[in-house]
Amino acid sequence: MIQLILIGQHGRTVPAECSAYFRITGGAVWTLPGDRPLVRFTGADWQYQGTQWPGMRFEGACRLLFGIPCDPADVSDLLESISILGCTLFADRVAFARYEPGPEMWHATLTDTWWHAFRIESPGLREFSARPTLRGDIIPPL
C-alpha cells in the first residue's frame, strides 16, 4: 500500500489516504474513475478537503507508470518515495518532472518528454512482461 501524506508549512505532515495506486492527471490526484479528485492543484498550492498544502508525498514501495494503465509506455524502477512540492515531482528525492498548469501536463526534467497522466502503483499490483523504454530498449520482465 502507498500512503499519501500532505506536506504543510514548516514541515508539518498529515497522513491523508492509503491506496494500492494513485492516478495523477494534470493537476489532479485521484484513485477511482468517476470519483472527485483527492487533491487538486490551485495555482500555487495543492488543495485537499478545502485546505491548501505546499506539497504531498507518496510513501511506500511504488513505481511510476506512464501512458495507458493497461498498456503502459514506460515503467520506472522500484521507488521508495515520490513527492510533489509546488510544481516539481521528485522520485526518491531527485527532481523528475515539473507540472505545467497551462497545458495541464507534466514535463520531464532531463528530456523533452511530456505526460498528461501517470499512475503511482504498488509493486505487487500487476505483473509486467518485457516492455520498451522511452528510448526503445527492451527491458526484461520484473
DRENVOVEX-141436 format. One record per residue: x, y, z of N, C-alpha, C in turn; residue in three letters. Coordinates in steps of 0.2 Angstrom, whole numbers, padded with zeros to 4 digits, always signed. Layout:
<nodes>
XYZXYZXYZala...
</nodes>
This chain:
<nodes>
+0004-0006+0000+0000+0000+0000+0004+0006+0000met+0002+0011-0003+0005+0018-0003+0001+0023+0001ile+0005+0026+0005+0002+0031+0010+0003+0038+0007gln-0003+0042+0005-0002+0049+0003-0002+0053+0010leu+0003+0057+0010+0005+0062+0016+0005+0069+0013ile+0001+0073+0016+0001+0080+0014+0007+0084+0018leu+0010+0088+0014+0016+0092+0017+0014+0099+0018ile+0014+0101+0025+0011+0108+0026+0017+0113+0027gly+0016+0119+0030+0021+0124+0031+0025+0121+0037gln+0031+0123+0037+0036+0121+0042+0037+0114+0043his+0036+0110+0038+0037+0103+0038+0032+0099+0041gly+0027+0102+0043+0021+0098+0046+0018+0093+0041arg+0017+0087+0043+0014+0082+0038+0008+0079+0041thr+0003+0077+0037-0003+0074+0039-0005+0068+0034val-0005+0062+0037-0007+0057+0033-0015+0058+0030pro-0016+0057+0024-0022+0058+0021-0026+0052+0018ala-0023+0048+0014-0026+0042+0011-0021+0037+0010glu-0024+0031+0009-0019+0025+0008-0023+0021+0003cys-0019+0019-0002-0021+0015-0008-0016+0011-0011ser-0018+0006-0015-0013+0002-0019-0010+0006-0025ala-0014+0011-0027-0012+0016-0033-0015+0023-0032tyr-0012+0027-0035-0015+0034-0036-0014+0036-0043phe-0019+0039-0046-0018+0042-0053-0017+0050-0053arg-0013+0052-0057-0011+0059-0057-0013+0061-0065ile-0018+0065-0065-0020+0068-0072-0020+0075-0072thr-0015+0078-0075-0014+0085-0075-0012+0087-0068gly-0016+0092-0065-0016+0094-0058-0020+0091-0053gly-0023+0085-0055-0027+0081-0050-0025+0075-0048ala-0025+0073-0042-0023+0066-0039-0030+0063-0037val-0031+0057-0039-0037+0053-0038-0036+0046-0038trp-0041+0042-0037-0040+0034-0037-0045+0031-0042thr-0051+0031-0041-0056+0028-0045-0059+0033-0050leu-0060+0030-0056-0063+0034-0062-0070+0036-0059pro-0072+0042-0061-0078+0045-0059-0078+0048-0052gly-0074+0046-0048-0073+0050-0041-0070+0057-0042asp-0072+0061-0037-0069+0068-0037-0061+0067-0035arg-0057+0072-0038-0050+0071-0036-0049+0072-0028pro-0044+0068-0026-0042+0069-0019-0039+0075-0017leu-0034+0077-0022-0030+0083-0021-0030+0087-0028val-0030+0093-0028-0030+0097-0034-0026+0103-0034arg-0022+0104-0039-0018+0110-0040-0022+0116-0041phe-0020+0121-0037-0024+0128-0037-0020+0134-0039thr-0015+0133-0042-0011+0138-0045-0004+0140-0041gly-0004+0138-0035+0002+0139-0031+0003+0133-0026ala-0003+0130-0024-0003+0125-0019-0007+0119-0021asp-0008+0114-0017-0012+0109-0018-0018+0109-0013trp-0024+0108-0015-0030+0108-0011-0032+0101-0009gln-0033+0100-0003-0036+0093+0000-0041+0095+0005tyr-0047+0093+0004-0053+0094+0008-0053+0102+0011gln-0053+0106+0006-0053+0113+0007-0047+0117+0010gly-0042+0113+0011-0036+0116+0014-0030+0116+0009thr-0026+0121+0009-0021+0122+0005-0014+0119+0008gln-0011+0115+0004-0004+0112+0006+0001+0113+0000trp+0007+0115+0003+0013+0116-0002+0014+0110-0006pro+0013+0104-0003+0015+0098-0007+0012+0092-0004gly+0014+0086-0007+0012+0079-0004+0018+0074-0005met+0017+0069-0002+0022+0063-0003+0018+0057-0003arg+0021+0052-0007+0018+0046-0008+0023+0041-0005phe+0022+0038+0001+0027+0034+0004+0025+0026+0003glu+0030+0023+0002+0030+0015+0002+0033+0013-0005gly+0035+0007-0006+0037+0005-0012+0032+0006-0018ala+0035+0009-0023+0030+0010-0029+0034+0011-0035cys+0030+0011-0041+0033+0013-0047+0028+0018-0051arg+0031+0022-0055+0028+0026-0059+0026+0023-0066leu+0020+0023-0068+0018+0020-0075+0016+0026-0079leu+0018+0026-0085+0017+0032-0090+0013+0029-0096phe+0008+0033-0098+0003+0030-0103-0003+0027-0101gly-0006+0023-0105-0012+0019-0103-0011+0014-0098ile-0014+0014-0093-0013+0009-0087-0013+0002-0090pro-0017+0000-0094-0017-0007-0096-0012-0009-0101cys-0008-0004-0104-0003-0005-0108+0002+0001-0108asp+0006+0001-0102+0010+0007-0101+0016+0008-0106pro+0017+0014-0108+0023+0016-0112+0029+0015-0109ala+0029+0016-0102+0036+0015-0098+0034+0014-0091asp+0038+0011-0087+0038+0009-0080+0044+0011-0077val+0044+0015-0071+0050+0016-0068+0053+0010-0064ser+0059+0011-0062+0062+0006-0057+0058+0007-0050asp+0059+0002-0046+0056+0002-0039+0058+0009-0036leu+0053+0012-0033+0055+0018-0029+0052+0018-0022leu+0055+0021-0017+0053+0021-0010+0048+0027-0009glu+0049+0033-0012+0045+0039-0011+0045+0043-0017ser+0039+0046-0018+0038+0051-0023+0035+0057-0020ile+0037+0062-0021+0034+0068-0018+0033+0074-0023ser+0028+0078-0022+0027+0084-0026+0027+0090-0021ile+0032+0095-0023+0032+0101-0019+0031+0106-0024leu+0026+0110-0023+0024+0115-0028+0023+0112-0035gly+0026+0113-0040+0025+0110-0047+0030+0105-0048cys+0035+0103-0044+0040+0098-0045+0039+0092-0042thr+0039+0086-0046+0039+0080-0044+0046+0077-0043leu+0047+0074-0037+0053+0071-0035+0052+0063-0035phe+0057+0059-0038+0057+0052-0037+0063+0050-0033ala+0062+0047-0027+0067+0046-0022+0072+0052-0021asp+0069+0058-0020+0072+0064-0019+0076+0068-0025arg+0075+0065-0031+0078+0068-0037+0072+0071-0041val+0073+0077-0043+0068+0081-0047+0067+0077-0054ala+0061+0075-0055+0060+0071-0061+0055+0074-0066phe+0051+0078-0064+0046+0081-0069+0043+0088-0065ala+0041+0092-0070+0038+0098-0067+0031+0099-0070arg+0026+0101-0066+0019+0102-0069+0018+0109-0072tyr+0016+0109-0078+0014+0115-0082+0007+0116-0082glu+0004+0121-0078-0003+0122-0077-0006+0124-0084pro-0003+0128-0088-0006+0130-0095-0009+0124-0099gly-0004+0119-0101-0007+0114-0105-0009+0108-0100pro-0009+0109-0094-0011+0104-0089-0007+0097-0090glu+0000+0098-0091+0004+0092-0092+0010+0092-0088met+0014+0086-0087+0020+0086-0084+0026+0085-0089trp+0031+0089-0087+0037+0089-0092+0043+0086-0088his+0046+0081-0091+0052+0078-0088+0057+0083-0087ala+0061+0082-0082+0066+0087-0080+0072+0087-0085thr+0074+0081-0087+0080+0080-0091+0079+0078-0098leu+0073+0078-0100+0072+0076-0108+0066+0080-0110thr+0064+0080-0116+0059+0084-0119+0052+0079-0119asp+0051+0075-0114+0046+0071-0113+0040+0074-0109thr+0034+0073-0112+0028+0076-0108+0023+0071-0107trp+0019+0072-0101+0014+0067-0100+0008+0071-0098trp+0002+0068-0100-0005+0071-0097-0006+0068-0091his-0004+0061-0090-0006+0057-0084-0001+0052-0083ala-0001+0049-0077+0003+0044-0075+0000+0041-0068phe+0002+0035-0067+0000+0032-0061+0006+0030-0056arg+0004+0030-0050+0009+0028-0044+0006+0022-0042ile+0010+0016-0043+0007+0009-0041+0011+0006-0036glu+0008+0002-0032+0012-0003-0028+0015-0008-0032ser+0021-0011-0030+0024-0016-0035+0020-0022-0036pro+0017-0024-0031+0013-0031-0032+0006-0030-0036gly+0005-0024-0038-0002-0023-0041-0003-0027-0047leu+0003-0028-0051+0002-0031-0058+0009-0034-0060arg+0009-0039-0064+0015-0041-0067+0016-0038-0074glu+0023-0037-0075+0025-0034-0081+0028-0039-0086phe+0027-0039-0092+0031-0043-0097+0036-0038-0100ser+0040-0041-0104+0045-0037-0107+0042-0031-0110ala+0045-0025-0109+0042-0019-0111+0048-0014-0114arg+0046-0010-0119+0051-0005-0121+0051+0001-0116pro+0057+0004-0116+0058+0010-0113+0057+0016-0117thr+0057+0022-0114+0056+0028-0119+0061+0029-0124leu+0067+0025-0124+0072+0025-0129+0071+0020-0134arg+0066+0015-0133+0065+0010-0137+0069+0003-0135gly+0073+0003-0130+0076-0003-0127+0071-0007-0124asp+0073-0014-0124+0068-0019-0121+0071-0020-0114ile+0066-0020-0109+0068-0021-0103+0065-0028-0101ile+0069-0033-0098+0066-0039-0096+0060-0039-0091pro+0056-0044-0090+0051-0043-0085+0053-0042-0079pro+0049-0039-0074+0051-0038-0067+0051-0044-0063leu
</nodes>
